[in-house]
Amino acid sequence: MSSIFIDSIFKGSLIDTTINIILLILCLYPVIGAFFWFTGSLSYRFLKTHKRDEGWENILPADQPLITIMIPAHNEEVMIEETITYLFNEINYTNFEVLVADDGSTDQTGAILARLRKQYPRLRTIKILKIKERRMLLTLGCILRKGNTSLVMMLIRFPNRML
């Protein structure tokens, strides 16, 4: 049976044989690729079952470096409170500050940040009238940060989260 299949591929002229080989590759590549992806995902699922890596060390809060999380915010009243609350309640790290740069918001972002600043003492805000380029805002945030390391977060609104 296999020799009949192979003979039918190589029967004919050089152009017919080349076209048959190319069509065979185009047809078999997705099937073979899907098989390897499937077996790889199954092996990952059963071999790596949410085990914590043993190489991590618990660093005492006094020895942790200060990290500044910078968030540029322009008219982010929809997402800013949820984001700040998540950062302060869910992050498993103690030595960090959050620096929110509000660049001329015209909605309630400033009022929400003022209220959250009373609740979270490690929250710092910068109010800027208007900066056209976000990279200038991030550069200013890097100058005003207290930590040695910075993490920049961009707030992204999804359609079902809009007002």
Backbone bond lengths (Angstrom), bond angles and torsions (degrees), N, CA, C in turn:
res aa  C-N    CA-C-N  psi(-1)  N-CA   C-N-CA  omega(-1)  CA-C   N-CA-C  phi
1 M - - - 1.455 - - 1.523 110.73 -
2 S 1.344 117.10 -45.26 1.459 118.87 -178.42 1.522 111.12 -69.23
3 S 1.343 116.97 -32.10 1.461 117.69 179.28 1.527 111.01 -69.60
4 I 1.335 117.72 -31.11 1.462 120.36 176.55 1.527 109.70 -66.36
5 F 1.328 116.49 -41.01 1.461 121.39 179.31 1.523 110.71 -64.95
6 I 1.320 116.83 -46.12 1.467 121.11 179.69 1.520 110.61 -65.63
7 D 1.346 116.56 -40.87 1.467 119.39 178.56 1.526 111.51 -63.00
8 S 1.347 116.82 -36.67 1.465 118.83 -179.49 1.529 111.72 -70.46
9 I 1.331 117.67 -27.85 1.466 120.25 177.58 1.517 110.52 -71.02
10 F 1.325 116.30 -44.92 1.460 120.68 -174.21 1.525 113.65 -91.01
11 K 1.335 117.74 4.27 1.451 120.74 178.57 1.526 108.75 -83.37
12 G 1.264 118.06 133.81 1.455 121.79 178.54 1.517 111.20 115.06
13 S 1.306 114.45 -167.34 1.465 119.96 -176.43 1.527 110.47 -77.84
14 L 1.310 115.87 175.77 1.464 122.10 -179.67 1.527 110.95 -64.11
15 I 1.307 117.44 -38.55 1.466 121.20 179.50 1.526 110.28 -67.39
16 D 1.341 117.93 -42.90 1.465 120.97 177.83 1.522 111.07 -62.85
17 T 1.323 116.85 -42.31 1.464 121.12 178.87 1.523 110.53 -63.49
18 T 1.324 117.88 -43.44 1.466 121.67 179.42 1.522 110.90 -63.42
19 I 1.307 117.16 -43.74 1.467 120.85 178.73 1.521 110.39 -63.94
20 N 1.337 117.70 -41.34 1.466 121.02 178.24 1.523 111.45 -62.83
21 I 1.327 117.51 -41.34 1.470 120.64 179.42 1.527 110.31 -66.50
22 I 1.328 117.62 -43.07 1.469 120.80 178.98 1.526 110.60 -63.03
23 L 1.325 117.95 -43.15 1.465 120.84 177.87 1.521 111.68 -64.92
24 L 1.318 116.98 -37.41 1.461 120.85 177.68 1.529 110.44 -64.06
25 I 1.328 116.35 -43.84 1.466 119.82 178.69 1.526 110.39 -64.12
26 L 1.325 117.52 -44.20 1.463 120.64 -179.74 1.524 112.38 -64.01
27 C 1.324 117.30 -30.95 1.466 120.53 179.32 1.521 112.24 -81.57
28 L 1.323 117.31 -38.25 1.461 120.00 -175.41 1.526 113.62 -85.49
29 Y 1.324 118.27 -26.16 1.463 120.45 -177.02 1.534 112.57 -58.06
30 P 1.339 120.42 -48.09 1.470 118.83 179.05 1.524 113.01 -63.89
31 V 1.318 117.27 -35.68 1.465 120.26 -179.36 1.522 110.40 -67.88
32 I 1.320 116.64 -47.46 1.466 120.33 -179.91 1.527 110.29 -67.70
33 G 1.335 117.27 -40.67 1.461 120.38 177.83 1.515 112.12 -62.34
34 A 1.323 117.13 -42.39 1.465 120.70 178.21 1.517 111.00 -63.90
35 F 1.324 117.46 -37.87 1.463 120.82 177.65 1.527 110.74 -61.39
36 F 1.332 117.29 -46.13 1.463 119.89 -179.45 1.529 111.79 -68.14
37 W 1.334 118.45 -38.76 1.456 120.42 176.04 1.529 110.80 -62.85
38 F 1.320 116.67 -41.88 1.459 120.85 -179.32 1.519 111.32 -65.24
39 T 1.334 117.03 -47.75 1.468 119.04 179.36 1.526 111.09 -66.25
40 G 1.330 117.67 -34.99 1.462 120.11 177.48 1.515 112.26 -65.70
41 S 1.325 116.97 -42.07 1.462 119.42 179.73 1.522 111.56 -69.39
42 L 1.323 117.57 -36.52 1.468 119.63 176.65 1.523 111.38 -66.35
43 S 1.322 116.79 -42.55 1.463 118.68 179.63 1.523 110.61 -66.27
44 Y 1.327 118.29 -37.41 1.465 120.55 177.04 1.523 110.19 -65.15
45 R 1.321 116.19 -41.15 1.466 120.35 -177.89 1.520 111.83 -63.14
46 F 1.326 117.06 -40.43 1.455 119.26 -175.40 1.524 113.31 -92.34
47 L 1.304 118.57 -21.22 1.462 119.90 178.92 1.523 112.02 -90.17
48 K 1.300 118.02 -34.49 1.467 122.21 -178.66 1.520 107.22 -113.21
49 T 1.313 117.04 89.13 1.458 120.93 -175.16 1.527 110.50 -102.41
50 H 1.303 115.95 67.97 1.462 123.05 174.68 1.522 112.54 53.65
51 K 1.306 116.88 38.64 1.454 120.37 176.00 1.519 108.86 -83.17
52 R 1.292 115.43 141.47 1.462 119.63 177.95 1.518 108.79 -77.38
53 D 1.319 116.00 137.43 1.458 119.95 177.70 1.519 109.44 -66.16
54 E 1.315 115.49 135.27 1.459 120.59 -177.11 1.524 112.69 -80.21
55 G 1.333 117.81 -11.94 1.453 120.81 -176.76 1.526 114.16 -76.94
56 W 1.333 118.05 -10.75 1.460 120.60 -178.19 1.515 110.43 -75.33
57 E 1.306 115.91 145.34 1.455 121.24 176.07 1.517 109.02 -113.37
58 N 1.320 115.30 145.59 1.458 119.43 173.84 1.520 108.00 -83.89
59 I 1.312 116.18 117.33 1.459 121.23 -179.55 1.522 107.79 -97.82
60 L 1.305 116.14 131.42 1.454 120.18 178.02 1.527 109.48 -63.38
61 P 1.333 117.50 145.70 1.467 119.56 -178.92 1.529 113.60 -55.39
62 A 1.318 117.88 -32.67 1.466 120.10 179.78 1.525 111.73 -69.17
63 D 1.333 117.52 -25.88 1.462 121.49 -178.55 1.527 113.12 -94.49
64 Q 1.324 117.45 -7.00 1.462 120.22 -179.04 1.529 109.85 -73.44
65 P 1.319 117.83 137.26 1.469 118.73 175.60 1.531 110.35 -71.65
66 L 1.319 115.25 147.77 1.460 120.12 178.25 1.524 109.48 -74.66
67 I 1.319 115.67 126.54 1.460 122.10 179.67 1.525 108.17 -113.02
68 T 1.312 116.10 133.76 1.459 121.85 176.38 1.522 108.64 -103.83
69 I 1.321 115.90 122.85 1.459 121.61 175.60 1.524 106.39 -99.40
70 M 1.322 116.22 113.42 1.464 121.00 -177.43 1.526 109.84 -100.01
71 I 1.327 115.61 132.46 1.458 121.35 179.69 1.525 108.52 -128.08
72 P 1.324 118.87 110.34 1.461 119.55 171.72 1.526 109.23 -77.02
73 A 1.327 116.43 132.07 1.461 119.77 -175.57 1.520 109.92 -133.33
74 H 1.305 116.45 123.35 1.463 122.36 173.38 1.524 107.38 -133.83
75 N 1.321 116.23 111.25 1.469 122.60 -177.74 1.529 110.89 54.18
76 E 1.319 115.67 55.99 1.467 121.66 -177.27 1.526 112.19 -111.76
77 E 1.328 117.72 34.94 1.460 119.23 -178.18 1.526 112.54 -62.69
78 V 1.309 117.43 -22.19 1.461 120.70 -178.90 1.528 110.96 -71.70
79 M 1.329 116.82 -39.75 1.466 120.35 -170.73 1.522 115.05 -110.85
80 I 1.314 119.81 -16.40 1.458 120.60 -167.24 1.526 112.69 -67.16
81 E 1.314 118.55 -41.89 1.463 120.06 -177.80 1.524 111.09 -66.87
82 E 1.308 116.63 -44.34 1.465 120.19 179.03 1.527 110.99 -63.04
83 T 1.321 117.01 -39.17 1.462 120.82 -179.60 1.519 111.21 -66.79
84 I 1.322 117.51 -47.67 1.468 121.35 -178.98 1.524 110.23 -64.22
85 T 1.316 117.41 -43.74 1.467 120.83 178.56 1.517 110.93 -61.14
86 Y 1.318 116.69 -42.49 1.464 120.07 178.04 1.525 110.95 -61.74
87 L 1.319 116.91 -45.00 1.463 119.64 -177.76 1.520 111.80 -60.57
88 F 1.318 117.68 -44.69 1.458 119.80 -175.96 1.525 113.31 -79.80
89 N 1.318 118.92 -21.98 1.465 120.43 -177.33 1.519 114.23 -101.08
90 E 1.328 118.38 -24.52 1.456 119.80 -170.86 1.527 115.28 -112.79
91 I 1.311 118.89 -16.35 1.464 119.69 -178.03 1.520 109.56 -74.81
92 N 1.317 115.83 132.97 1.459 122.15 -179.33 1.533 109.40 -92.17
93 Y 1.307 116.23 58.27 1.458 123.09 179.95 1.516 105.42 -154.33
94 T 1.321 116.95 139.52 1.461 118.17 -171.96 1.522 114.60 -104.23
95 N 1.311 118.88 -28.14 1.460 121.01 -172.27 1.535 110.47 -100.79
96 F 1.321 115.89 75.80 1.461 120.06 178.75 1.519 109.70 -143.83
97 E 1.306 115.09 158.34 1.456 122.18 172.37 1.522 107.81 -127.87
98 V 1.312 115.97 155.54 1.458 121.31 177.17 1.524 107.18 -115.49
99 L 1.321 115.72 124.66 1.459 122.52 -179.84 1.528 107.78 -115.13
100 V 1.331 116.08 110.31 1.460 121.22 -179.58 1.522 108.13 -102.86
101 A 1.317 116.17 124.20 1.462 122.09 178.75 1.524 108.38 -103.37
102 D 1.325 115.80 106.52 1.464 122.29 -179.82 1.520 108.04 -93.83
103 D 1.312 116.35 109.96 1.467 119.77 -175.57 1.526 111.81 -102.97
104 G 1.317 114.38 75.98 1.456 119.70 172.98 1.507 115.11 75.12
105 S 1.314 118.08 40.44 1.464 120.32 178.65 1.524 109.90 -66.76
106 T 1.312 115.72 141.73 1.464 120.76 178.93 1.525 111.85 -106.68
107 D 1.319 117.51 1.03 1.458 120.80 178.27 1.531 108.75 -102.28
108 Q 1.310 118.00 -153.57 1.462 123.07 -176.58 1.528 113.78 -88.95
109 T 1.315 118.60 15.73 1.465 121.33 -178.03 1.523 111.28 -58.87
110 G 1.323 118.40 -44.90 1.468 121.85 -179.44 1.514 112.38 -62.13
111 A 1.326 118.05 -42.80 1.463 121.86 179.45 1.524 111.12 -66.36
112 I 1.314 116.69 -39.79 1.467 120.43 178.40 1.523 109.88 -64.89
113 L 1.323 116.95 -42.51 1.468 120.36 179.07 1.523 111.52 -65.56
114 A 1.335 118.39 -37.94 1.467 121.10 177.98 1.524 110.66 -63.14
115 R 1.320 116.67 -40.97 1.467 120.41 178.18 1.526 111.04 -67.17
116 L 1.336 116.95 -41.72 1.463 120.29 -179.74 1.525 111.99 -69.89
117 R 1.327 117.84 -28.95 1.459 121.15 178.83 1.528 111.02 -64.26
118 K 1.329 117.35 -32.34 1.467 120.85 176.41 1.526 110.85 -70.40
119 Q 1.311 116.10 -32.10 1.465 121.35 -177.55 1.526 112.01 -81.18
120 Y 1.324 117.70 -35.85 1.461 122.27 -176.67 1.531 109.11 -121.20
121 P 1.330 118.23 105.73 1.471 120.02 -177.04 1.526 113.79 -67.97
122 R 1.317 118.86 -19.58 1.472 120.69 179.20 1.526 112.48 -87.84
123 L 1.323 116.86 8.08 1.463 121.80 176.34 1.522 108.70 -93.28
124 R 1.317 116.06 123.88 1.462 122.24 175.94 1.520 108.08 -118.18
125 T 1.318 115.58 143.43 1.459 119.55 179.09 1.524 109.74 -127.49
126 I 1.313 114.26 148.48 1.459 122.22 174.84 1.523 106.16 -122.54
127 K 1.319 116.56 127.56 1.469 120.97 177.34 1.521 107.57 -106.35
128 I 1.311 115.91 118.95 1.453 122.51 -179.67 1.524 106.93 -121.42
129 L 1.317 116.31 141.03 1.468 118.65 -177.28 1.515 112.05 -60.91
130 K 1.308 117.62 -58.35 1.464 119.73 178.10 1.517 108.99 -167.96
131 I 1.318 115.70 129.40 1.461 122.15 173.24 1.516 106.30 -124.10
132 K 1.317 116.18 128.85 1.459 120.01 -175.84 1.518 112.30 -74.17
133 E 1.314 117.25 -33.31 1.460 119.86 -176.64 1.520 109.67 -111.71
134 R 1.311 115.67 131.50 1.452 120.79 -177.81 1.527 111.91 -67.26
135 R 1.313 117.62 -27.51 1.461 119.12 -179.78 1.521 111.16 -66.59
136 M 1.344 117.90 -31.10 1.465 120.25 175.73 1.522 110.24 -66.66
137 L 1.323 116.24 -37.64 1.450 121.26 177.55 1.519 110.65 -64.32
138 L 1.329 117.15 -42.14 1.459 120.81 179.07 1.523 111.18 -68.49
139 T 1.321 117.63 -35.01 1.460 120.59 176.47 1.521 110.28 -64.19
140 L 1.317 117.34 -43.26 1.454 121.10 176.72 1.524 110.74 -62.56
141 G 1.328 117.04 -40.01 1.461 120.67 176.82 1.513 112.31 -63.05
142 C 1.326 117.52 -37.69 1.468 120.79 177.46 1.522 111.12 -65.58
143 I 1.315 116.98 -33.30 1.465 120.10 178.33 1.527 110.57 -71.13
144 L 1.320 117.71 -38.62 1.463 122.01 -174.92 1.523 114.30 -89.71
145 R 1.290 118.71 -2.29 1.465 120.62 -178.10 1.527 110.73 -70.93
146 K 1.322 115.34 156.12 1.459 121.27 175.77 1.522 111.28 -99.63
147 G 1.322 116.77 -29.28 1.458 120.56 -175.80 1.515 113.04 -78.67
148 N 1.336 114.73 163.54 1.460 121.07 177.52 1.519 111.68 -81.91
149 T 1.311 116.50 -26.01 1.458 122.13 -176.40 1.522 108.47 -121.18
150 S 1.321 116.15 141.76 1.461 120.39 -179.53 1.517 110.21 -120.21
151 L 1.303 115.01 145.70 1.454 123.06 172.67 1.522 106.14 -126.51
152 V 1.302 117.05 125.11 1.463 121.15 -177.73 1.518 108.78 -102.88
153 M 1.323 116.46 128.74 1.459 121.82 177.26 1.514 108.45 -115.57
154 M 1.304 116.74 135.11 1.457 121.76 173.99 1.523 107.54 -108.08
155 L 1.301 116.70 131.31 1.456 120.32 177.75 1.518 108.59 -84.30
156 I 1.314 115.24 128.02 1.459 121.15 -179.11 1.519 107.63 -121.44
157 R 1.313 115.85 124.96 1.458 120.14 178.08 1.512 109.70 -94.78
158 F 1.311 115.55 132.74 1.452 121.22 175.96 1.528 108.30 -97.69
159 P 1.330 118.32 154.19 1.472 120.51 -174.06 1.519 114.64 -55.29
160 N 1.330 119.19 -35.82 1.460 119.40 -178.00 1.528 112.07 -78.83
161 R 1.340 117.78 -6.35 1.454 121.38 179.40 1.528 111.93 -102.12
162 M 1.309 118.04 1.49 1.465 121.14 -177.90 1.524 109.85 -75.14
163 L 1.319 115.99 156.37 1.468 120.19 176.28 1.509 111.34 -69.82
